[in-house]
């Protein structure tokens, strides 16, 4: 097996949570509110429910082919050449997410904190640290994340509670003013992010207890849904439906904090959250690309691919959008449908059906 | 030079005489060929004298047995490592004056002299026999007294070692308010005795080896059988066995030779001069390495969180300890990041400061000619110079240095407008913070502060957080003898969190640390929570 390290169930849950929450917390609340207004929290709950089938399909497929990642078991389901094609598409998808992520990461820091520094600087830094982490393996990423995630969650809780004086629960009223269609539309953006749980399929073979995969996925989604819903409620009670017009509502939330003129200007906290969470998420996808490519090429070692993949990611992250607005527009209007319909739900569902019909996989019966 | 290479006299049973490290190394590789004594005392003496040529501290004393003047004896010992009174009284006097003539109707003859002397002559409590030259030589050098008897190819080795040594004092590096004060000394035997006094159990094993091709330093590996994971002991011993070096003068040599990650600035082996710390580590299932000639003892495995733990934490009440440990975590973070945070805020993120503070900072910095990075960097270096001077300086001038240092850093630099007062505050706070944590951790932090300052000066807060991310990733990848360095936080080990950033009371810490004490996890009985016994009805 390419990866020697094993991660335990708790580490997997932590990784899943960071992988989804890290970027979702920044731009998604605005996208959801744009459709569902003050009912955004309902959209969030709905998204958490809708993502369960995606997670189930992901885990089910993995459990049919124990010890194999999607790149490897594609071959058993589809045969050699179709598998290579779909495998390549999957790798492309991971590359796409990862470079988008890197772009989001750099965009946020440039926009909010350091407008005079070139974007590429931040991209180079994060990809370099990511490459260093990947050289050390999945275990190290999992452990690093076990340090970072509690810090991230603590910071979020702190920001939300310090902003309490500005909050008004009446801003959530009236409940269900938005139509069910709007709530559903609002839930698509979080759904696309939550659906990234399908990437979990790449690390299921490296769990200490692969049989717990479904439990891990379920608990991860539960916690992610919970955290995200609280976040949306926190933001909407502060700003009301005007959240939709903001680019980074969490940052605005941070900026309203002012307690006794001493505790104010908490922006660095959000920046730390973003840098740590973004780092883990980018590195996770970076790792998945490197590992997947090695499996696709049938190499015996994945580490030599770290540098080349890193350079591709850097180049794509610069070329993927012309500016911040374009990338946000792409994320909100194209990305959401593209992600859900194909790689998160569409292809795995078709694969599962084919696998069951053709009777492939170890424990089909 | 020719005389140096000339072959000295050789006894019959001896093939060749060579000394020097290279030959001795060859001997150790072929123990079957190790040299033996001959029965002729003169050739033995000549041989030994050739080995100890020009060693003025090795004394050869030849004399005759009182009751049978045909039998020649010789004492060989190293002056200064033996008890001279005992040699005179218990060996010389006994053998020349007091040894009985006849025992059980047997007279002393050349044939039974050795047995006779051992059983009736010597008034020494530890005597052993040996025929190997190598063993005899090493016995002499380690302070034992060797007695050669004419006509016998066996030597009697008497253990009457005694030498000057430092008295047991307070620990110099880790002081405590509450708890034992003694610290290790330079003598290995004294150190092992301190451990034995704390753990009176035959399962406390202290295995001796010798390391150093030239120095032949005694090394003891201590562990508690039944608690320690036996694989760990094997691993430690196998790492020690690989060492081939001329001399070991301090345990620091071993630390660098056996640590897991050769290029990491973080130490993955703990060192201490406190017997109570070592004993506690042994009880948790760790292994200790004691080296003769140094009071510093290594224990392993070592995890990063121990940087903020002190022996006193376990003696003081747990609430207080927990608060102090959180304080130390704060100090650890401050001593690592405070200067870089200051640089980042002043040069990139002024908006983070409240307006009145910002204004006063701006006023202070008005007269300062340097950018804040240069200023803070210079002050940090100045402080490092003072700290180094404080360690190296001869004691009598200590006062002078501290006064000059306080003047330069505190007063003059600010008044001259070279640095802002805020910079002085930041630098001194950083320095004080770094003293609150375990020394070997604090020197690493001290080192890493500088790259962080450069990152903060170039990329602001982002650079600072990225730098910390690199450190965390690096530490997450470290292992100390198989134990992840960031345990019990990364990976999270729930049970071990009881003794991490906080410490729960002793009655609740009923398991040993999971990764070290798995072998025998139960440390104490459960339900030890103290409560007054119920009144009898």
Interface residues (C-beta under 8 A of the other chain):
Chain A: X8 X10 X11 X109 X113 X114 X117 X121 X122 X125 X126 X129 X132 X133 X136 X137 X140 X142 X143 X144 X145 X146 X147 X148 X261 X262 X264 X265 X267 X268 X271 X272 X275 X276 X279
Chain B: X348 X349 X351 X352 X353 X354 X459 X460 X461 X462 X463 X465 X466 X469 X470 X472 X473 X474 X476 X477 X484 X486 X489 X490 X491 X492
